[in-house]
Amino acid sequence: MISNTHEAKRIEDALATGINPVELFRDWFNGVSNHPDIKLPDAFCLSTVSPDGKPEGRMLLLKGVDNATGFRFFTNQNSNKGHSLTATPLAAMTFYWEAIRRQVRIQGRVIEASSADSDDYFNSRPLMSKIGAWASDQSQRIESRAALEEKLARCEAEFGQNVPRPPHWVGFDVVPEMIEFWLEQPSRLHDRFVFKRSGTNANWNCVRLQP
Ligand SMILES: Cc1cc2nc3c(=O)[nH]c(=O)nc-3n(C[C@H](O)[C@H](O)[C@H](O)COP(=O)(O)O)c2cc1C
């Protein structure tokens, strides 16, 4: 992985001919995915707005990046975040990779993935994760740990080896409208490159911001 000074210069030079920030994210993500000191390169904070207008954030795992459809994650549609996204289908994703001192912030509209895509990913999961998706009414109150484990055992007995995807367990794509790349630099004079889509087309404009 090249230094932040070299990377900032590389981005600056590439701006002259045009640069796709989703591709740039992919470059960085591929770099951190093999980094020995970054244990969860795919972990990010998903920020949403609750139905009563309050900001809320929680960590999730990134499960895909696509130029057309954006940044994918999976969750329970009946969870708190699921209700928030139904009311306000907008979200922010924040990645921070401490070992390389870089942050990426993404904002955009949130669109539910197709059932076929959710099925494909669900079917690739380990058996007990699939059963856990049925056992947990994510974000609902539970009386005790024992009650959760009893529910898991009931689901295990019911489904055996063939666990269908719960209809409320779905993928979502954040279709980016803004992507900011932040690189730490000495004396807190960090580099910030902010890309925004111009209208609905695929052209991205970049501005640099003060740290
Ligand atoms: C590192 C990490 C990764 C997580 N990944 C996911 C995920 O991919 N999907 C998910 O629904 N919850 C994930 N969680 C749990 C969420 O942070 C959160 O507790 C849960 O989704 C309920 O959030 P909500 O009540 O705001 O809907 C993860 C938690 C951590 C700490």
The ligand as a Gaussian input file, in Angstrom:
#p B3LYP/6-31G(d) Opt

LIG

0 1
 C      -18.473000      -5.475000      13.314000
 C      -19.963000      -5.626000      13.291000
 C      -20.587000      -6.064000      12.126000
 C      -21.975000      -6.181000      12.061000
 N      -22.559000      -6.552000      10.878000
 C      -23.913000      -6.561000      10.766000
 C      -24.541000      -6.801000       9.505000
 O      -23.873000      -6.995000       8.467000
 N      -25.900000      -6.818000       9.468000
 C      -26.674000      -6.569000      10.576000
 O      -27.904000      -6.593000      10.469000
 N      -26.105000      -6.303000      11.783000
 C      -24.752000      -6.293000      11.902000
 N      -24.166000      -5.995000      13.113000
 C      -25.030000      -5.680000      14.272000
 C      -25.478000      -4.198000      14.173000
 O      -24.415000      -3.349000      14.576000
 C      -26.732000      -3.888000      14.998000
 O      -26.522000      -4.254000      16.356000
 C      -27.969000      -4.626000      14.485000
 O      -28.007000      -4.658000      13.068000
 C      -29.242000      -3.969000      15.011000
 O      -29.262000      -2.610000      14.622000
 P      -30.616000      -1.746000      14.638000
 O      -31.351000      -2.071000      15.905000
 O      -30.173000      -0.322000      14.548000
 O      -31.429000      -2.158000      13.419000
 C      -22.770000      -5.893000      13.216000
 C      -22.132000      -5.466000      14.397000
 C      -20.751000      -5.337000      14.425000
 C      -20.105000      -4.863000      15.707000

